[in-house]
Structures are given as structure tokens and as C-alpha cells.
Amino acid sequence: MEQLSVTKAFEGELHRYKHSSSSTSTDMVFAVYLPPQAKNHSVPVLYWLSGLTCTDENFTQKASAFRMAAKLGLAIVCPDTSPRGLELPGEHDSYDFGSGAGFYVDATQPPWSGHYRMYSYVADELPELIEKTFPVSDKKAISGHSMGGHGALVIYLRNPGAYTSVSAFSPIVHPSKVPWGQKAFQNYLGADKDLWATYDATLLIQENGANTPILIDQGDSDSFLEEQLQPNHFEAACARANVPLTLNLRAGYDHSYYFISSFIDNHLEFHARKLMG
Ligand SMILES: N[C@@H](CCC(=O)N[C@@H](CS)C(=O)NCC(=O)O)C(=O)O
């Protein structure tokens, strides 16, 4: 693992690393914020998954999360949103597919299947690496934004017991039914709708339920709300499956990190209560 930087913040440290990933067969970069408590004892971890066009740096630079993470004693791990350094055909042509848009799935279709395996990377490889490298406990939670909110919900729902809690900002809750998800799933997963369903939070919760309350924040002035996000699908599925959901519709907020930074403290406190309770 190559250390790219260490930066002091709120008495803790933000580290960035590059490592060779067995999931993606590429180098991957991730960031980890270690709160000051990590100098004395192991701390729980929140995994943050970002959205389309992002790297690890959108959250670390724009979410304003580290003051609260330092207060709560929470580490935060931010992976990238896709493999990098490849030149697959069409990979860099659009903002909502390919680089910056791995959709947290394990692709089955060539040419993506050899590298675009972000589900395995985030759900399996990265936590294993984090837990053996840093002063963290095996208590973990997961959250994310938009495509990353989709990733957080899916990884949480497919791995019962692995995460103490899940939350999301502006998540793509029903990717099989909206243009962003359909484009990604068609290209990464092919035509098999049963396979699509294993990466669709609304269908997963209908099928499997969940055993902890879920927190979602959504801005009502988000320009993607009607076409891509449609949290009402997830809300209805949670009600049918008897899963407690807090869906905060926030008046006037858009899709940006200004929205995330306005409510990130609530999400960190929500996770800390479960991780440390
Ligand atoms: N208008 C955006 C659409 C993509 C977008 O809004 N991405 C969200 C996640 S879905 C984001 O977090 N962008 C980076 C940022 O705001 O820092 C673009 O084309 O770059």
C-alpha cells in the first residue's frame, strides 16, 4: 500500500492510500479519517460511498464531517466510485456510466466484468484491508449519496448483521426502474432482471426485510428527485416489509454537497448511537 498523504484535521488525521485491488485488478485509491481517539483505542468505522462523477475527495473536502467524527470517535472510509487507469471502449464517454460510475455492482458483461467489481471491493476487500491495517474495531456502518446511497442500501441489505446501521442522502432506491440504474445495469449486468433485483434496494427490502431502522435525507429541490431518485418506492416497500424508515424530505435543498454538509452531523450521530450503543 502506498501512502499518498496525511493531513491533520480536528486533532485526528486524514490519510489517503493507493493499493492494488484483487477485486478490480487495478490500483484503487481510498481515504480514511482517523479520529483522535484512534491513537488510544480501536474505533468503529463508517463507510461512505459517493455518487456519480466523484472520487474519495468529494466527501473529504465538501461534507464537513470531520469535526463531528472527531467528537464521536468515528473513523470514516471513503473509497473511489470506480476502477481507474483503464481505457475500456466508451469508459470515459459519459458521466453516468464507466469511470466515476461503478454503481457498486460486480459486472458480468465484457469488457466491464474483468474490472468493474465495486460490490466485492466495497463489501469484502476494503473492510478486510481496513480492519487489518488501521486501529479500528470490526463494528461498521455504511452510508452514501445518490449512486452511493444505492450502494450503501444494497450492501447493507445483502449482508445482514455485517453493518450496525445504514443511512443515505438522495439515494437511487429503485435502480431497475430509473434511467441511471437501467443504463448501468444493462451494460454491467446484461438483460437478466433477476440479477438486477439483487442490486435494487426496493426489491431487496421487499424480499428480505431488514432488522434495523434506516435513515434517509432527501432535498425536495433536488433536480434528480422525480426522474432518478423516487424515494416513495422505497418508503412503500419499507412499510410493506415493516422496516422502520425515517425519510426526511428537506425543503429547499438540492442534490449537492451543500445539502449533505447541512445534515451530515445527524447521520454521524445516528450511526454512532448504533455503533457504540
Ligand atoms: N451535474 C452533475 C451530475 C452528477 C452529480 O450531481 N453527481 C453528484 C452525485 S450523483 C455529485 O456528488 N457530484 C460531485 C459534487 O457535487 O461534488 C455532473 O454532470 O457532474
The ligand as an SDF file (V2000), in Angstrom:
LIG
                    3D

 20 19  0  0  0  0  0  0  0  0999 V2000
  -24.3390   17.6670  -12.7460 N   0  0  0  0  0  0  0  0  0  0  0  0
  -23.5040   16.5860  -12.3420 C   0  0  0  0  0  0  0  0  0  0  0  0
  -24.3310   15.3260  -12.2350 C   0  0  0  0  0  0  0  0  0  0  0  0
  -23.6790   14.3600  -11.3670 C   0  0  0  0  0  0  0  0  0  0  0  0
  -23.8970   14.6840   -9.9130 C   0  0  0  0  0  0  0  0  0  0  0  0
  -24.7120   15.5030   -9.4970 O   0  0  0  0  0  0  0  0  0  0  0  0
  -23.1320   13.9960   -9.1210 N   0  0  0  0  0  0  0  0  0  0  0  0
  -23.3150   14.0520   -7.7080 C   0  0  0  0  0  0  0  0  0  0  0  0
  -23.5350   12.6400   -7.2260 C   0  0  0  0  0  0  0  0  0  0  0  0
  -24.8430   11.8490   -8.1460 S   0  0  0  0  0  0  0  0  0  0  0  0
  -22.0790   14.6070   -7.0320 C   0  0  0  0  0  0  0  0  0  0  0  0
  -21.8570   14.3480   -5.8640 O   0  0  0  0  0  0  0  0  0  0  0  0
  -21.2480   15.3620   -7.7690 N   0  0  0  0  0  0  0  0  0  0  0  0
  -19.9880   15.8410   -7.2660 C   0  0  0  0  0  0  0  0  0  0  0  0
  -20.0570   17.0020   -6.3070 C   0  0  0  0  0  0  0  0  0  0  0  0
  -21.1030   17.6490   -6.1930 O   0  0  0  0  0  0  0  0  0  0  0  0
  -19.0140   17.2610   -5.6560 O   0  0  0  0  0  0  0  0  0  0  0  0
  -22.4000   16.3850  -13.3270 C   0  0  0  0  0  0  0  0  0  0  0  0
  -22.6900   16.1980  -14.5150 O   0  0  0  0  0  0  0  0  0  0  0  0
  -21.2370   16.3880  -12.9020 O   0  0  0  0  0  0  0  0  0  0  0  0
  1  2  1  0
  2  3  1  0
  2 18  1  0
  3  4  1  0
  4  5  1  0
  5  6  2  0
  5  7  1  0
  7  8  1  0
  8  9  1  0
  8 11  1  0
  9 10  1  0
 11 12  2  0
 11 13  1  0
 13 14  1  0
 14 15  1  0
 15 16  2  0
 15 17  1  0
 18 19  2  0
 18 20  1  0
M  END
$$$$
